[in-house]
Amino acid sequence: MEVPLNPIGREEIHRLESVLLFATLFRPEVIELIKDPAERLTWVDSLAVAAGAIAREKAGMTISEMAEELGRTEATIRKHLKGETKAGQLVRETYELIKQGKLDELVRNIEVLAKGGQVVALEEYERLKMEKEECESRVRELEAKMENIRKVLNDALERVKEIENLL
């Protein structure tokens, strides 16, 4: 999916805003933050406002336009944009990840959540994947060594049989 990093027009602003919110909500650290039901609504609302503000900032809107459109004070919008709020920091980090072309990683994280129903950090997934590859490599090495040992044992057995026949 094409993500407009510098949106032009309402449709692109809403697309960037949605991707920012969705991708941020499913980051492992955010999942941890919103586990507490008492805090969940506050977090989701703050992340939505921060995503809306950053998407509009990238479209070149003024603070007052953003505040009016998002139904928040200019001070709140400024705090999110400056990263003075945790929500603003998280959404800005997500924007930077998308800008670096790492949207696929964020989506993979969401897929892991959807399939397993459990939160598995992407870093943990990558670590386990590498560990699996190392184990598979080690198994191949051990199988090759075992094959060599079989050959040596077979050769030794053949020699023993030859010696027995000579006796």
N, C-alpha and C positions, 0 to 999 in steps of 0.2 A: 504494500500500500504506500502510495506517495504521501508523505507528510510535508505540508507546506511550512517550512521553517520561518519564512517571512511572508505571512499570509496577506493576500490582497482580497478584500471583500468579505462579507459575512460568512459565506459558506466555508472558505478556507480558515477563517478565524475559529469557527465552531469545530472544524475538523482537527486543527492543532490543539484546541482546548480539550476536546474529547480524548485525543491520543495521550496528551499530557496527564490528564486525570486518570485515565484507565491504566496507563503504564506505571504511574506513580503508586496508585492504590495496590497494585500487585507486586511491588518490590518487597522482598522478604522483611526488611526493617519496618516497612509501613504496616504490613500484615501484623507484625508483633505489636505495633503501637495501637492498632484498632481492635485488638482482641478484647479489650475491656469494653463491655456494652455501654457503660456509663460515658465513656470517652468517644465512642465510635462516631456518633452523629456530629460532634464538634470537629473531629478530625476530618471527616468526609466533607463537611461544609467548608472548613479552612482550605483543604486541598482543592476543592472546586473553585473557590474564590481565587486562590493563588494561580491555578491553571488558567482561569479566565483572564486574570490580570497579565500574566506573562504572554499569553497568546495575543492579547490586544496590544501589549507593549511592542511585540514583534511586528505588529501591523502598523505601528506608528501612531496609535491613539494617545491622546493626552490623559493625564491622571484624572482630570475632572470628567472626561468622557467615560473612562473606565469605571469610575466610581458611580456615575449615574446609571450606566448599563448594568453593572453588577449589584447595584443596590447596597453599596457599602460606602463608608466615608473615605475621603481622599487619604487620610492618615493610614487607614487599614491597607489601602492599595499600595501606598508607598512602602509600608513595612514588609509586605509580601515581596514587592519588587526588589527591595534592598537586601532581602534575605535576613531580615530581623526576626522573622517568624520561622519556626521549624518547617511549616508547610511550604513557605516560600523557598526555603533552602532545598527541600526535597524535590519540588517541582522544577526548580532551576537545574538541579543535578540531572533529573530525567531529561530535560530539554537538551542538556549538554551530551548525554548519552545518545539521544536520538541524532543530534547533530554529528556525532562521531560515527554514526552508522551502526549503532548497537541496538537498534529497535528489535532486531531478530532475537537478541539475547533476552530482552525484556519479555517478548512474546513467548519465548521458550519457557521462561519462568512461569508465565500465566498458564501455559499448556500443562506444565508439571502439576500445578495446583488443580487444574480442571480434571486431569486424569486420576491423580492419586488422592485428591481430597485432603492432602496434607501439605504443609508448607515445607518445601525443600529448597534451601538456598541454592542459587545457581552456582555459587562457589563450591558448595558441597557436591553438587552434581558433577562439576568439572573435575574435582579432586577424585571422586570415586571412579569417574571415567578413566582418568590417567592411571589410577591404581589398578583398575581392571586390565588395561593394556599392558602394564608392567607385569602383572601376574600371568597374563597369556604369553608374554614373551619369555618369562621364566619357565613356564610349563614347556614351551617349545625347546628351550635349552636343555631342560632335564630329560625330555623325551629323546633328544639327540644323544645325550650322554648314555641313557639307558640302552639305546640301540648299539652304541659302541661297546658297552659292557657285554651285551648279548653276543656280539661278534667275537669278542675276546674269549668269552666263556665257551662258545661253540668251537672256536679254534682250539682251545685248551682241551675240550672233550674229544675232539678229533685226534689230537696228539696222544691223549691217554689211551684211546682205542687202538691207535697204531702201536703204541708201546705194548699194550696187552696182547695184541696179535703177534708181536715179535717174541714175546715171552712164551 
